[in-house]
């Protein structure tokens, strides 16, 4: 095994951060206030080249209106079919906020309450007399995730019913006491979908169509749980390690129900974002419920609301969620106080391309209108970010890089290698062998965050709880569509 280079902080920090967050500066623009979105095309093209994602569809909301809807790259590699804005992409777990919205609509009508116990609808489930709807939607119920892997297992190629999923995963002992921990679990939303249907007497997608999609003119929405996208839409792709994209398998019917079934154009997803900004579909109180961070019984925040992640970046309140199903990844970021949003859809799984694009476009979108000086992140800006105080348990957005995301994503097979190698590529050093990638990742992490160790949430959970399934008190377990790492002071043990 060859020696792994050690990067001094003064070298590693600009390299890694520039690859992860730098935005090309717009040039050749006239006037004192150039359009900050002029750099979107080059930013997207750079990410697609760097990550190998075949295509991306991007929609941008500014001042409460959709101002950009563009597609980039190749939707189908075999036919050299260019991506187009009218093409539909699977949005994966972004679908969860629509299921949560359906529950909130029924709560507004007095047909249920977020604090109702599951025993009302599904008494056969484990501890149904204790678990509430709010705990389902906020990922604090304790029900085990039926799909923690980052790939399609062989059994998931076969059809399944929601009842069978619950028989296998929602009738076993809970992973923790309800309300005491946070753990991402698709099982929660399968249960929520059944609750909606048994309450209103309609299929979930029919209710969403009547109450949300039709009023917002979201005409491209389709249910990919029942049928795959057609030949006029992008092909789904995956990669093995650093190999080329190849067609990805389609999940069997039933596995995406209520948790990841929707596909649509980026423009239609942006239309939903506009409704969140304008509060035009739900009542104001329902939006507050959805966008308020849920706290554990201990008082620790979860950074999660009802079907959405809750946080802030660079002083801007952010309501977001990622999505990943076989062959597709997506990222949806809404900045309600700024009346802005970015929706990004890509047709490659196990990649950070969508989140990278969303972050870069948001930096352009939210840049001060002082001649675009803040639209880019130069070396001086990055050094300044590194000098700011570190906060245990959180990462400043400026320091978040591919290597940190690689740490908590899939723990088995080739997808992990692909993610780690992608992160190393951002640092300018691609290592094909797993051991080389691990060593280089560890050293670059130490260079970027010298005062802290970065630990994988699952590894830490095993150390603390003797092999439990990735659950650490007060620390969100990983999401399929967003890696979850946290920082711990050197030498400190929980």
C-alpha positions as CSV (number, residue, x, y, z in Angstrom):
1,X,0.0,0.0,0.0
2,X,1.4,3.4,-1.0
3,X,2.0,6.1,1.5
4,X,-1.0,8.4,2.1
5,X,0.0,12.1,1.8
6,X,-0.5,14.3,4.8
7,X,-2.0,17.7,4.0
8,X,-1.1,20.7,6.2
9,X,-4.1,22.7,7.3
10,X,-3.0,25.7,5.2
11,X,-3.1,23.5,2.1
12,X,-5.9,21.0,2.9
13,X,-8.5,23.5,4.0
14,X,-8.7,25.6,0.9
15,X,-8.6,22.5,-1.4
16,X,-11.4,20.7,0.4
17,X,-13.6,23.6,1.0
18,X,-13.1,25.1,-2.4
19,X,-14.2,21.9,-4.0
20,X,-17.2,21.6,-1.7
21,X,-18.7,25.1,-1.5
22,X,-16.9,27.5,-3.9
23,X,-19.2,29.2,-6.4
24,X,-17.9,30.5,-9.7
25,X,-18.0,34.3,-9.9
26,X,-20.0,35.8,-12.7
27,X,-17.8,37.8,-15.1
28,X,-18.4,40.2,-17.9
29,X,-21.6,41.6,-16.4
30,X,-22.6,45.2,-16.9
31,X,-24.2,47.5,-14.3
32,X,-23.8,47.9,-10.6
33,X,-26.1,45.0,-9.7
34,X,-25.4,41.9,-11.8
35,X,-27.9,39.1,-11.6
36,X,-26.6,36.7,-8.9
37,X,-28.1,33.7,-10.7
38,X,-25.9,34.3,-13.7
39,X,-23.4,31.7,-12.3
40,X,-26.0,28.9,-11.9
41,X,-25.1,27.2,-15.3
42,X,-21.4,27.0,-14.6
43,X,-22.0,25.9,-11.0
44,X,-24.3,23.0,-12.0
45,X,-22.0,22.0,-14.9
46,X,-19.0,21.8,-12.5
47,X,-20.9,19.6,-10.0
48,X,-22.1,17.2,-12.7
49,X,-18.6,16.9,-14.0
50,X,-17.1,16.4,-10.6
51,X,-19.6,13.8,-9.4
52,X,-20.4,12.0,-12.6
53,X,-24.2,12.5,-12.3
54,X,-25.6,12.3,-15.8
55,X,-28.1,15.1,-15.4
56,X,-29.8,17.6,-13.1
57,X,-33.1,19.6,-13.2
58,X,-33.0,22.8,-11.2
59,X,-35.8,25.3,-10.2
60,X,-35.2,28.5,-8.3
61,X,-37.7,30.6,-6.4
62,X,-36.9,34.3,-5.7
63,X,-39.2,36.8,-4.0
64,X,-41.9,34.1,-3.9
65,X,-41.9,33.4,-7.6
66,X,-40.3,30.7,-9.8
67,X,-37.5,32.6,-11.7
68,X,-35.5,29.7,-13.1
69,X,-36.3,26.2,-14.3
70,X,-33.5,24.5,-16.3
71,X,-32.1,21.1,-17.0
72,X,-28.5,20.1,-17.5
73,X,-26.7,17.1,-18.8
74,X,-27.9,13.8,-20.4
75,X,-31.1,12.2,-19.2
76,X,-30.5,8.9,-21.0
77,X,-27.0,8.0,-21.8
78,X,-27.7,5.2,-24.2
79,X,-29.8,7.4,-26.4
80,X,-27.9,10.6,-25.8
81,X,-31.2,12.2,-24.7
82,X,-30.6,15.7,-23.4
83,X,-32.2,16.6,-20.1
84,X,-35.2,18.9,-20.3
85,X,-37.0,21.0,-17.7
86,X,-40.3,19.2,-18.4
87,X,-38.8,15.8,-17.5
88,X,-39.9,14.1,-14.2
89,X,-37.5,12.8,-11.7
90,X,-38.2,10.7,-8.6
91,X,-37.9,13.0,-5.5
92,X,-37.6,10.1,-3.0
93,X,-38.1,11.1,0.7
94,X,-39.1,14.6,-0.2
95,X,-42.4,12.8,-0.6
96,X,-42.6,12.5,3.2
97,X,-43.6,16.2,3.6
98,X,-46.6,15.6,1.4
99,X,-47.7,12.7,3.6
100,X,-47.2,15.0,6.6
101,X,-49.2,17.7,4.9
102,X,-52.1,15.2,4.3
103,X,-52.1,14.4,8.1
104,X,-52.2,18.2,8.9
105,X,-55.1,18.8,6.4
106,X,-57.1,16.1,8.2
107,X,-56.2,17.6,11.6
108,X,-57.4,21.0,10.4
109,X,-60.8,19.4,9.6
110,X,-61.0,17.9,13.1
111,X,-60.8,14.3,11.8
112,X,-57.7,13.5,13.8
113,X,-55.1,15.1,16.1
114,X,-51.4,14.9,16.0
115,X,-51.5,13.7,19.6
116,X,-53.8,10.8,18.8
117,X,-52.5,7.3,19.6
118,X,-52.1,4.7,16.8
119,X,-54.4,2.3,18.6
120,X,-57.3,4.2,17.0
121,X,-56.3,2.9,13.6
122,X,-53.7,0.1,14.0
123,X,-54.1,-1.5,17.4
124,X,-52.0,-4.5,16.3
125,X,-48.8,-2.4,16.1
126,X,-46.2,-2.5,18.9
127,X,-47.2,-0.1,21.8
128,X,-49.9,1.5,19.6
129,X,-51.5,2.8,22.8
130,X,-48.4,5.0,23.4
131,X,-47.0,6.1,20.0
132,X,-48.6,9.3,18.6
133,X,-49.0,10.6,15.1
134,X,-46.7,13.5,16.0
135,X,-44.0,10.9,16.9
136,X,-44.4,9.1,13.6
137,X,-44.0,12.3,11.5
138,X,-41.1,13.6,13.6
139,X,-39.1,10.2,13.5
140,X,-39.3,9.8,17.3
141,X,-41.6,6.8,17.5
142,X,-39.1,4.1,17.9
143,X,-40.3,2.0,15.0
144,X,-37.4,0.3,13.2
145,X,-36.6,1.5,9.6
146,X,-37.4,-1.1,7.0
147,X,-34.9,0.4,4.5
148,X,-31.7,1.6,6.2
149,X,-29.5,0.4,3.3
150,X,-28.4,2.7,0.5
151,X,-29.2,0.2,-2.2
152,X,-32.1,-2.1,-3.3
153,X,-31.9,-5.4,-1.6
154,X,-32.9,-8.5,-3.7
155,X,-36.2,-8.9,-1.8
156,X,-37.1,-5.3,-2.6
157,X,-37.3,-6.1,-6.3
158,X,-40.5,-8.1,-5.5
159,X,-43.8,-6.4,-4.7
160,X,-44.9,-5.9,-1.1
161,X,-47.9,-4.5,0.7
162,X,-48.0,-1.9,3.4
163,X,-49.5,-4.5,5.7
164,X,-46.6,-6.9,5.1
165,X,-44.1,-4.1,5.9
166,X,-45.8,-3.4,9.2
167,X,-46.1,-7.1,10.0
168,X,-42.3,-7.4,9.7
169,X,-41.0,-4.1,11.1
170,X,-43.8,-2.5,13.2
171,X,-44.7,-5.5,15.4
172,X,-41.3,-6.0,16.8
173,X,-40.0,-4.3,20.0
174,X,-39.4,-0.6,19.5
175,X,-35.8,0.6,19.1
176,X,-36.3,3.1,22.0
177,X,-38.9,4.6,24.2
178,X,-41.3,6.8,22.2
179,X,-40.1,10.5,22.2
180,X,-36.7,9.8,23.8
181,X,-34.5,9.6,20.7
182,X,-34.5,10.4,17.0
183,X,-34.1,7.8,14.3
184,X,-34.9,8.2,10.6
185,X,-37.4,5.5,9.7
186,X,-39.4,5.0,6.6
187,X,-41.7,2.7,8.5
188,X,-43.2,5.7,10.3
189,X,-44.5,7.1,7.0
190,X,-45.9,3.8,5.8
191,X,-48.0,3.9,9.0
192,X,-48.9,7.5,8.5
193,X,-50.1,6.8,5.0
194,X,-52.4,4.1,6.2
195,X,-53.7,6.4,8.9
196,X,-54.6,9.0,6.3
197,X,-56.4,6.5,4.1
198,X,-58.4,5.0,7.0
199,X,-59.4,8.5,8.2
200,X,-60.5,10.0,4.9
201,X,-61.6,6.9,3.0
202,X,-59.5,7.8,0.0
203,X,-56.1,6.6,-1.4
204,X,-53.3,8.8,-0.2
205,X,-52.5,10.0,-3.7
206,X,-56.1,10.9,-4.4
207,X,-56.3,13.1,-1.4
208,X,-53.0,14.8,-2.3
209,X,-54.2,15.3,-5.8
210,X,-57.4,17.0,-4.8
211,X,-56.1,19.1,-1.9
212,X,-52.5,19.9,-3.0
213,X,-51.5,19.0,-6.5
214,X,-54.5,20.3,-8.4
215,X,-54.8,23.6,-6.6
216,X,-51.1,24.3,-7.1
217,X,-51.2,23.1,-10.8
218,X,-48.6,20.5,-10.1
219,X,-49.7,18.6,-13.3
220,X,-46.6,16.4,-13.7
221,X,-46.8,14.5,-10.3
222,X,-46.9,10.7,-10.7
223,X,-46.7,7.7,-8.4
224,X,-43.6,5.7,-9.2
225,X,-44.5,3.1,-6.5
226,X,-47.1,1.8,-9.0
227,X,-45.1,2.2,-12.3
228,X,-41.7,3.4,-13.3
229,X,-41.1,6.6,-15.2
230,X,-41.5,6.4,-19.0
231,X,-39.1,6.6,-21.9
232,X,-39.5,10.4,-22.2
233,X,-38.2,10.8,-18.6
234,X,-34.6,10.3,-17.3
235,X,-33.2,6.8,-16.9
236,X,-32.3,5.9,-13.3
237,X,-28.5,5.3,-12.8
238,X,-26.1,3.9,-10.2
239,X,-22.3,3.5,-10.1
240,X,-20.1,0.8,-8.7
241,X,-17.1,2.5,-7.0
242,X,-15.6,4.8,-9.7
243,X,-17.1,3.0,-12.6
244,X,-19.5,4.6,-15.2
245,X,-23.2,5.1,-14.5
246,X,-25.3,2.1,-15.4
247,X,-29.1,1.6,-15.2
248,X,-30.3,1.0,-11.7
249,X,-33.0,-1.5,-10.7
250,X,-36.5,-0.4,-10.0
251,X,-38.0,-1.2,-6.6
252,X,-41.0,-3.6,-6.5
253,X,-44.5,-2.2,-6.0
254,X,-45.3,-1.2,-2.4
255,X,-41.8,-0.4,-1.1
256,X,-42.1,3.4,-1.8
257,X,-45.6,3.8,-0.4
258,X,-46.2,7.1,1.5
259,X,-42.4,7.5,2.1
260,X,-40.8,8.0,-1.4
261,X,-43.2,7.4,-4.1
262,X,-43.5,10.7,-5.9
263,X,-41.9,12.0,-9.1
264,X,-42.3,15.4,-10.7
265,X,-40.5,18.2,-12.5
266,X,-38.3,20.6,-10.5
267,X,-40.7,23.3,-11.5
268,X,-43.7,21.5,-9.8
269,X,-41.6,20.9,-6.7
270,X,-40.8,24.6,-6.7
271,X,-44.5,25.4,-6.9
272,X,-45.0,23.5,-3.7
273,X,-42.1,25.5,-2.2
274,X,-43.9,28.7,-3.2
275,X,-47.0,27.5,-1.4
276,X,-44.9,26.9,1.7
277,X,-43.5,30.4,1.5
278,X,-47.0,31.9,0.9
279,X,-48.7,29.5,3.4
280,X,-51.4,29.0,0.8
281,X,-52.4,25.3,1.2
282,X,-52.3,24.7,4.9
283,X,-53.4,26.9,7.7
284,X,-50.7,29.1,9.3
285,X,-50.8,26.9,12.5
286,X,-50.2,23.8,10.4
287,X,-47.1,25.3,8.8
288,X,-45.8,26.2,12.2
289,X,-46.3,22.6,13.4
290,X,-44.5,21.3,10.3
291,X,-41.6,23.7,10.5
292,X,-41.0,23.7,14.3
293,X,-38.1,21.6,15.6
294,X,-39.4,18.7,17.6
295,X,-37.7,18.2,21.0
296,X,-37.0,14.9,22.7
297,X,-38.3,14.2,26.2
298,X,-34.9,15.3,27.5
299,X,-35.3,18.7,25.9
300,X,-32.7,18.0,23.2
301,X,-33.6,19.3,19.8
302,X,-33.8,16.9,16.8
303,X,-33.3,19.4,13.9
304,X,-36.4,17.8,12.4
305,X,-40.1,18.9,12.2
306,X,-42.9,17.0,10.6
307,X,-41.5,15.5,7.4
308,X,-38.9,18.3,7.0
309,X,-35.5,19.2,8.4
310,X,-35.3,22.4,10.4
311,X,-32.2,24.5,10.7
312,X,-30.4,27.6,9.5
313,X,-27.4,28.3,7.2
314,X,-25.5,31.6,7.1
315,X,-28.2,33.2,9.2
316,X,-31.0,32.1,6.9
317,X,-33.8,29.9,8.3
318,X,-33.9,26.7,6.2
319,X,-36.6,24.1,5.8
320,X,-35.2,21.2,3.7
321,X,-35.2,17.6,2.9
322,X,-33.3,15.3,0.6
323,X,-34.5,12.3,-1.3
324,X,-33.0,9.1,-2.6
325,X,-34.5,6.1,-4.3
326,X,-32.9,3.7,-6.7
327,X,-31.3,5.7,-9.4
328,X,-32.3,9.2,-8.3
329,X,-31.3,11.7,-5.6
330,X,-32.9,15.1,-4.9
331,X,-32.6,18.1,-2.6
332,X,-35.3,20.7,-1.7
333,X,-34.3,23.8,0.3
334,X,-36.8,26.4,1.3
335,X,-35.8,29.7,2.9
336,X,-39.2,31.0,4.0
337,X,-38.0,34.2,5.6
338,X,-36.2,35.1,2.4
339,X,-39.1,34.0,0.2
340,X,-36.6,31.8,-1.7
341,X,-36.1,28.2,-2.5
342,X,-34.0,25.8,-4.6
343,X,-35.1,22.4,-5.9
344,X,-32.6,20.1,-7.5
345,X,-33.3,16.6,-9.0
346,X,-30.6,14.2,-10.4
347,X,-30.7,10.8,-11.9
348,X,-27.9,9.1,-10.0
349,X,-28.1,7.5,-6.6
350,X,-25.5,7.4,-3.9
351,X,-24.2,10.9,-4.8
352,X,-24.1,14.3,-3.2
353,X,-24.6,16.1,-6.5
354,X,-28.1,17.4,-5.7
355,X,-27.2,18.8,-2.3
356,X,-24.0,20.4,-3.7
357,X,-25.9,22.1,-6.5
358,X,-28.6,23.3,-4.0
359,X,-26.0,24.7,-1.7
360,X,-24.1,26.5,-4.5
361,X,-27.3,28.0,-6.1
362,X,-28.5,29.1,-2.7
363,X,-25.3,31.0,-2.1
364,X,-25.8,32.8,-5.4
365,X,-29.5,33.4,-4.6
366,X,-29.0,34.7,-1.1
367,X,-25.9,36.8,-1.9
368,X,-26.1,40.5,-0.9
369,X,-26.9,42.7,-3.9
370,X,-23.6,44.7,-3.5
371,X,-22.2,44.0,-7.0
372,X,-22.2,40.2,-6.3
373,X,-19.1,40.4,-4.1
374,X,-20.5,37.7,-1.8
375,X,-21.5,35.4,-4.6
376,X,-18.3,33.5,-4.5
377,X,-16.2,32.0,-1.8
378,X,-12.5,32.8,-2.2
379,X,-9.6,31.5,-0.2
380,X,-9.7,34.4,2.2
381,X,-13.4,33.7,2.9
382,X,-12.7,30.1,3.6
383,X,-9.8,30.9,5.9
384,X,-12.1,33.2,7.8
385,X,-14.7,30.5,8.1
386,X,-12.1,28.1,9.5
387,X,-11.1,30.7,12.2
388,X,-14.7,30.9,13.5
389,X,-15.4,29.1,16.8
390,X,-16.2,25.4,16.5
391,X,-19.4,24.1,18.0
392,X,-19.6,20.5,19.2
393,X,-22.6,18.7,17.6
394,X,-22.9,21.0,14.6
395,X,-21.0,22.0,11.5
396,X,-20.8,25.5,10.1
397,X,-22.0,25.2,6.5
398,X,-18.7,26.6,5.2
399,X,-16.9,23.6,6.6
400,X,-19.2,20.9,5.4
401,X,-17.5,18.9,2.7
402,X,-17.9,15.6,0.9
403,X,-15.7,13.7,3.3
404,X,-18.0,14.5,6.2
405,X,-21.0,13.3,4.2
406,X,-19.3,10.1,3.2
407,X,-18.7,9.0,6.8
408,X,-22.3,8.2,7.8
409,X,-23.8,7.1,4.5
410,X,-24.2,3.4,3.4
411,X,-22.1,1.0,5.5
412,X,-22.1,-1.9,3.1
413,X,-20.9,-2.7,-0.4
414,X,-19.8,-0.4,-3.2
415,X,-21.9,2.7,-2.5
416,X,-19.7,3.6,0.5
417,X,-16.6,3.3,-1.6
418,X,-18.1,5.5,-4.3
419,X,-19.0,8.2,-1.7
420,X,-15.6,8.1,0.0
421,X,-13.8,8.2,-3.3
422,X,-15.9,11.1,-4.5
423,X,-15.0,13.0,-1.3
424,X,-11.3,12.3,-1.8
425,X,-11.6,13.5,-5.4
426,X,-12.8,16.9,-4.0
427,X,-9.5,17.1,-2.1
428,X,-7.6,16.4,-5.3
429,X,-6.5,12.9,-4.5
430,X,-8.5,9.8,-5.8
431,X,-7.6,6.5,-4.1
432,X,-9.2,3.4,-5.6
433,X,-8.5,1.2,-2.6
434,X,-10.8,1.4,0.4
435,X,-7.9,1.5,2.9
436,X,-6.3,4.4,1.2
437,X,-9.6,6.3,1.1
438,X,-10.2,5.8,4.8
439,X,-6.8,6.9,5.7
440,X,-6.9,10.0,3.6
441,X,-10.4,10.9,4.7
442,X,-9.3,10.7,8.4
443,X,-6.3,12.9,7.8
444,X,-8.2,15.5,5.8
445,X,-10.8,15.6,8.5
446,X,-8.2,16.3,11.1
447,X,-6.8,19.1,9.0
448,X,-10.2,20.7,8.4
449,X,-11.4,20.4,12.0
450,X,-8.2,20.1,14.1
451,X,-9.9,20.5,17.4
452,X,-12.5,17.8,16.9
453,X,-12.8,14.2,15.8
454,X,-15.6,13.4,13.4
455,X,-17.4,10.2,14.2
456,X,-19.8,8.1,12.3
457,X,-23.2,8.1,14.1
458,X,-23.5,4.4,13.9
459,X,-20.0,3.6,15.0
460,X,-20.4,5.9,18.1
461,X,-23.8,4.3,18.8
462,X,-22.2,0.8,18.8
463,X,-19.5,1.9,21.2
464,X,-22.1,3.5,23.6
465,X,-24.9,1.0,23.3
466,X,-23.2,-2.3,22.5
467,X,-24.4,-2.7,19.0
468,X,-27.8,-0.9,18.8
469,X,-29.0,0.2,15.5
470,X,-27.4,3.6,15.0
471,X,-29.3,5.4,17.8
472,X,-27.4,7.8,20.0
473,X,-29.2,10.0,22.6
474,X,-29.7,13.5,21.3
475,X,-27.9,12.8,18.1
476,X,-30.0,12.3,14.9
477,X,-29.3,8.9,13.3
478,X,-28.4,9.0,9.6
479,X,-30.9,9.6,6.9
480,X,-30.7,7.7,3.6
481,X,-30.6,11.0,1.7
482,X,-28.4,13.0,4.0
483,X,-25.4,11.9,5.9
484,X,-25.5,12.7,9.6
485,X,-22.2,13.2,11.4
486,X,-21.5,15.0,14.7
487,X,-18.4,16.5,16.3
488,X,-17.0,15.5,19.7
489,X,-14.2,17.2,21.6
490,X,-10.9,15.3,21.3
491,X,-10.5,13.0,24.3
492,X,-14.1,13.3,25.4
493,X,-16.4,10.3,25.5
494,X,-20.1,10.1,25.8
